[in-house]
Amino acid sequence: MDFTDRFVLDESSFTRGTVRISLPEDLAPGAHSLTLSAGDMVGNVSLRTIEFQLADAAQNGITRHAPFPNPFRDSTRFVVEVSSTMPGAVELSLDLYTVGGAHVQSLDASIDGSGRVILPWEGRDRRGDELANGTYLYVVRARFGGSPPFTETATGRVVLMR
């Protein structure tokens, strides 16, 4: 395909520019490569190959997240399940907030591929102080590797009753 009409010259350089193209919607998940050839009016030609992994978004994500027990008295465990077909580890973070939006605690974990992670929480803030009875909101973020990486977010609530 000829993308000459889509080339935009970089205003700060006479040797650089940008071409933006959309991938076909029917491109199958898996490994792909794209080879670009560029030439100038003198006949100089340059070839570059970009390799990338296309993943089916439906196959990658947070499949389940729940605190157990909920409500809890002394401690609870956040069970987070992820599904990943992308290479590399999935980085998980769970942030807890008061209903007023104040950040009280962060829990982190990593998992290779698909699976389950259990994040224990004792109902304490970042300084180790016991929190008051009440409802706390949580945000789970799963950062999937790959090219490009992407993040999925899920939310929920947990109730502390001492």
Disulfide bonds with the S-S distance in Angstrom:
none
